[in-house]
Amino acid sequence: MLRVRSLSTLPGNFDAFQEEVAAILERLYGAKSAGEYRQNARRAMAANLAHPQVRALALLDGKTTAGITIAMLREGFAEIFFVHLLKAYQGRGFETRLLRDTLAMLHAENVRGILCECVIPEGMDIGTTLITGGLHPVPRQLMVADLDAAPMHAPVLLPVRPLAPTDSGSVAHCIVEAYRAQDAPPLHLEVQSLPNALDFLGRLQQGAYGPVKPGFQQVLYSGDRCAGAVLGCEVAPDTGFVLQLVVAPEFQGRGYAKALLHALATVYREAGYRRMALGVTCDNPALRLYEKLGFRVIQPVTAYVWWQAGMNRGLASAAGPP
Ligand SMILES: CC(C)(COP(=O)(O)OP(=O)(O)OC[C@H]1O[C@@H](n2cnc3c(N)ncnc32)[C@H](O)[C@@H]1OP(=O)(O)O)[C@@H](O)C(=O)NCCC(=O)NCCS
């Protein structure tokens, strides 16, 4: 008989989770990435579980932990960023119980929105339970491009420059404006308001999303206004990630996004990276831009999102939490 308990310290069989997650990372980003994960996973996971804003559940089979979910609470929103059921327990529907309890736990915290976006093992089905629980599926994909390939090499003729500390307000404004003009409702908290965008920039620069070096955030200004920005961090030892790419609506269609990506590609090459990766929603027109630059899909990822009624255009469930 399996039961669910809250989790605040590393489970005794954490090594089994570490090995299965390392195998997923190896498939996505190569052996170096898996090696680095193995070195840091215990410390990083222990720090996550001890974080006051983190809520984690374990599915227990006797004393053995069979599955784990971890969510971060921020500004009344919850992001489920880790979901893993060990291989030995996959294919038997055990994820249903774990995810149902995870949603109940988050609703008990009175969250106004929930996002679940993670790469999960192939043998798990999280969609059925999350959709039944009121979350909306958003098909996305993880893409990667070779930094040495021809489309990634182009002279940057526009005045793209590294982000300076004084740019934060203007860049945050550009992020919010760019997403407000989009047809699709925004998925991530950081693009929905100025304070959230500023908070995101602060955490990005502190390394919350991955290691950052000077130049990993590039901006393009028109006078004293930020017209566009690309914001990156390291995702694997030889791979730089594009966390955010925005161009303010009135500057779109002039090649600014392309120039920003070329500038970041140059910085990443100089930092010794071989590849650049990103995540994109499948119906985002930006997909065409990425394909032209040589990005290819390495992993389809469905994100699941729920917003309290009135919290986000289009995706809110009028009925509220089930
Ligand atoms: C996506 C975005 C950054 C593109 O900015 P942009 O400066 O207009 O893009 P560019 O002018 O550099 O376009 C470069 C290429 O991509 C293609 N492209 C860009 N936006 C496109 C769109 N909406 N529809 C079709 N193609 C598009 C263009 O055809 C262009 O190709 P070309 O050079 O062969 O003509 C901008 O629309 C934006 O900020 N959107 C909202 C935020 C967002 O969705 N960001 C991406 C998150 S993954």
The ligand as an SDF file (V2000), in Angstrom:
LIG
                    3D

 48 50  0  0  0  0  0  0  0  0999 V2000
    9.6040   36.5650  -31.0540 C   0  0  0  0  0  0  0  0  0  0  0  0
   10.1450   37.9760  -31.1450 C   0  0  0  0  0  0  0  0  0  0  0  0
   11.2780   38.1140  -30.1320 C   0  0  0  0  0  0  0  0  0  0  0  0
   10.6340   38.2210  -32.5860 C   0  0  0  0  0  0  0  0  0  0  0  0
   11.2370   39.5060  -32.6160 O   0  0  0  0  0  0  0  0  0  0  0  0
   11.5280   40.2880  -33.9940 P   0  0  0  0  0  0  0  0  0  0  0  0
   12.5730   41.3090  -33.7120 O   0  0  0  0  0  0  0  0  0  0  0  0
   10.2680   40.7390  -34.5870 O   0  0  0  0  0  0  0  0  0  0  0  0
   12.1320   39.1220  -34.9090 O   0  0  0  0  0  0  0  0  0  0  0  0
   13.0960   39.3920  -36.1760 P   0  0  0  0  0  0  0  0  0  0  0  0
   12.6330   40.6290  -36.8670 O   0  0  0  0  0  0  0  0  0  0  0  0
   14.5120   39.3390  -35.7310 O   0  0  0  0  0  0  0  0  0  0  0  0
   12.7600   38.1210  -37.0400 O   0  0  0  0  0  0  0  0  0  0  0  0
   13.7260   37.2790  -37.4890 C   0  0  0  0  0  0  0  0  0  0  0  0
   13.1280   36.1970  -38.3500 C   0  0  0  0  0  0  0  0  0  0  0  0
   12.1180   35.4780  -37.6380 O   0  0  0  0  0  0  0  0  0  0  0  0
   10.8780   35.4790  -38.3370 C   0  0  0  0  0  0  0  0  0  0  0  0
    9.8060   35.9390  -37.4290 N   0  0  0  0  0  0  0  0  0  0  0  0
    9.9350   36.6920  -36.3160 C   0  0  0  0  0  0  0  0  0  0  0  0
    8.7180   36.9580  -35.7810 N   0  0  0  0  0  0  0  0  0  0  0  0
    7.8180   36.3520  -36.5950 C   0  0  0  0  0  0  0  0  0  0  0  0
    6.4050   36.2520  -36.6100 C   0  0  0  0  0  0  0  0  0  0  0  0
    5.6510   36.8340  -35.6690 N   0  0  0  0  0  0  0  0  0  0  0  0
    5.8280   35.5540  -37.6060 N   0  0  0  0  0  0  0  0  0  0  0  0
    6.5570   34.9440  -38.5600 C   0  0  0  0  0  0  0  0  0  0  0  0
    7.9060   35.0150  -38.6090 N   0  0  0  0  0  0  0  0  0  0  0  0
    8.5200   35.6980  -37.6370 C   0  0  0  0  0  0  0  0  0  0  0  0
   10.9950   36.5060  -39.4290 C   0  0  0  0  0  0  0  0  0  0  0  0
   10.4530   35.9570  -40.6110 O   0  0  0  0  0  0  0  0  0  0  0  0
   12.4630   36.7810  -39.5910 C   0  0  0  0  0  0  0  0  0  0  0  0
   12.9740   36.0220  -40.6360 O   0  0  0  0  0  0  0  0  0  0  0  0
   13.7690   36.7540  -41.8520 P   0  0  0  0  0  0  0  0  0  0  0  0
   14.9780   37.4040  -41.1990 O   0  0  0  0  0  0  0  0  0  0  0  0
   14.1150   35.6420  -42.7510 O   0  0  0  0  0  0  0  0  0  0  0  0
   12.7970   37.7390  -42.3960 O   0  0  0  0  0  0  0  0  0  0  0  0
    9.0210   39.0100  -30.8080 C   0  0  0  0  0  0  0  0  0  0  0  0
    7.9210   38.7670  -31.6620 O   0  0  0  0  0  0  0  0  0  0  0  0
    8.5400   38.9630  -29.3710 C   0  0  0  0  0  0  0  0  0  0  0  0
    9.0960   39.6410  -28.5020 O   0  0  0  0  0  0  0  0  0  0  0  0
    7.4940   38.1850  -29.0860 N   0  0  0  0  0  0  0  0  0  0  0  0
    6.9300   38.0810  -27.7470 C   0  0  0  0  0  0  0  0  0  0  0  0
    7.8530   37.3230  -26.8160 C   0  0  0  0  0  0  0  0  0  0  0  0
    8.1610   35.9230  -27.3060 C   0  0  0  0  0  0  0  0  0  0  0  0
    7.2800   35.1690  -27.6760 O   0  0  0  0  0  0  0  0  0  0  0  0
    9.4470   35.5690  -27.2780 N   0  0  0  0  0  0  0  0  0  0  0  0
    9.9130   34.2710  -27.6920 C   0  0  0  0  0  0  0  0  0  0  0  0
    9.8530   33.3540  -26.5320 C   0  0  0  0  0  0  0  0  0  0  0  0
   10.4340   31.7240  -26.9370 S   0  0  0  0  0  0  0  0  0  0  0  0
  1  2  1  0
  2  3  1  0
  2  4  1  0
  2 36  1  0
  4  5  1  0
  5  6  1  0
  6  7  2  0
  6  8  1  0
  6  9  1  0
  9 10  1  0
 10 11  2  0
 10 12  1  0
 10 13  1  0
 13 14  1  0
 14 15  1  0
 15 16  1  0
 15 30  1  0
 16 17  1  0
 17 18  1  0
 17 28  1  0
 18 19  1  0
 18 27  1  0
 19 20  2  0
 20 21  1  0
 21 22  1  0
 21 27  2  0
 22 23  1  0
 22 24  2  0
 24 25  1  0
 25 26  2  0
 26 27  1  0
 28 29  1  0
 28 30  1  0
 30 31  1  0
 31 32  1  0
 32 33  2  0
 32 34  1  0
 32 35  1  0
 36 37  1  0
 36 38  1  0
 38 39  2  0
 38 40  1  0
 40 41  1  0
 41 42  1  0
 42 43  1  0
 43 44  2  0
 43 45  1  0
 45 46  1  0
 46 47  1  0
 47 48  1  0
M  END
$$$$
